Amino acid sequence: MYGRSDSPEVRLIDRDKSIPVLVQLSAVTKVLSPSAQKQIQQAITGGLQDSSTSVREDTVQAVGKFGMPDVIPTLEAIARSDPYSWLKDGKQFFEIRELATKAIKSIRERAAKAPSV
């Protein structure tokens, strides 16, 4: 997609924005080829495990909005152990863990409302 001369920041911005779009695409497109589905799933998994905090954060939020129940085990692991934290009111706050917990809740609520097939 980008040339070797592109900076890591340019490539990070691409990951930061493209993975949430792939999550959304996989949720609304039911006729993807198995190859495309696999590539999107790999991108989502990569985004959830990315070394960049912003990529993980954006991917978790996108999965919370559009993801399917099959990603819940990965979100549960993130909710237990994502390392990113900052001080909030003098206490350590794990923002991505909180987002993962909210994403799990959102996915479960959506799944419960989905019509049975």
C-alpha positions in Angstrom: 0.0 0.0 0.0 2.8 2.4 0.9 6.3 2.6 -0.2 9.4 2.0 1.8 10.0 5.7 2.1 6.8 6.3 4.1 7.4 7.0 7.7 6.2 4.6 10.5 3.7 7.4 11.5 2.1 7.3 8.0 1.8 3.5 8.2 0.4 3.8 11.8 -2.3 6.2 10.6 -3.3 3.8 7.9 -3.7 0.9 10.4 -5.4 3.2 12.9 -8.1 4.1 10.4 -8.4 1.0 8.2 -8.9 -1.7 10.8 -12.2 -0.2 12.1 -13.4 0.1 8.6 -12.7 -3.6 8.0 -14.6 -4.5 11.2 -17.6 -2.5 9.9 -17.3 -4.0 6.4 -17.2 -7.6 7.8 -20.4 -6.9 9.9 -22.5 -5.5 7.0 -21.3 -7.6 4.1 -22.5 -11.2 4.2 -21.2 -12.2 0.7 -17.5 -11.9 1.3 -15.3 -14.6 -0.1 -13.7 -16.9 2.4 -10.4 -15.4 1.5 -11.6 -11.9 2.2 -13.2 -13.0 5.5 -10.0 -14.5 6.6 -8.0 -11.4 5.7 -10.4 -9.2 7.6 -10.3 -11.5 10.6 -6.5 -11.4 10.5 -6.5 -7.6 10.4 -9.0 -7.4 13.3 -6.9 -9.8 15.4 -3.8 -7.8 14.5 -5.5 -4.6 15.5 -6.5 -6.0 18.8 -3.0 -7.1 19.5 -1.1 -4.2 17.9 1.7 -2.6 19.8 0.1 0.9 19.2 -2.3 1.9 21.9 -4.3 4.0 19.4 -4.7 1.1 17.0 -5.8 -1.3 19.8 -8.2 1.4 21.2 -9.8 2.1 17.8 -10.1 -1.6 17.0 -11.7 -2.4 20.3 -14.2 0.4 19.8 -15.1 -0.8 16.3 -15.5 -4.4 17.4 -17.8 -3.1 20.1 -20.0 -1.4 17.6 -19.9 -4.0 14.8 -18.2 -7.2 16.0 -19.6 -10.7 16.3 -19.6 -13.0 19.4 -16.6 -14.9 18.1 -14.3 -12.1 19.1 -15.5 -12.1 22.7 -12.7 -14.5 24.0 -10.0 -12.1 22.6 -11.8 -9.1 24.2 -12.0 -10.9 27.5 -8.2 -11.4 27.4 -7.8 -7.7 26.6 -10.2 -6.8 29.5 -8.0 -8.8 31.8 -4.5 -7.8 30.7 -4.1 -4.9 28.3 -1.1 -3.0 29.6 -2.0 0.6 28.7 -2.9 2.7 31.7 -2.8 6.3 33.0 -3.6 8.1 36.2 -7.2 9.2 36.6 -8.1 10.9 39.9 -4.9 9.6 41.4 -5.6 5.9 40.5 -4.3 3.7 37.7 -6.9 3.6 34.9 -6.8 0.9 32.2 -8.7 2.6 29.4 -8.5 -0.2 26.8 -9.5 -2.8 29.4 -12.6 -0.7 30.1 -13.3 -0.3 26.4 -13.0 -4.1 26.0 -15.5 -4.7 28.8 -18.0 -2.3 27.2 -17.4 -3.9 23.8 -18.2 -7.4 25.2 -21.4 -6.0 26.7 -22.4 -4.4 23.5 -21.8 -7.5 21.4 -23.8 -9.7 23.8 -26.7 -7.2 23.8 -26.7 -7.2 20.0 -26.5 -10.9 19.8 -29.5 -11.3 22.3 -31.6 -8.9 20.1 -30.7 -10.6 16.8 -33.4 -12.6 15.2 -33.0 -16.4 15.4 -32.2 -18.1 12.1 
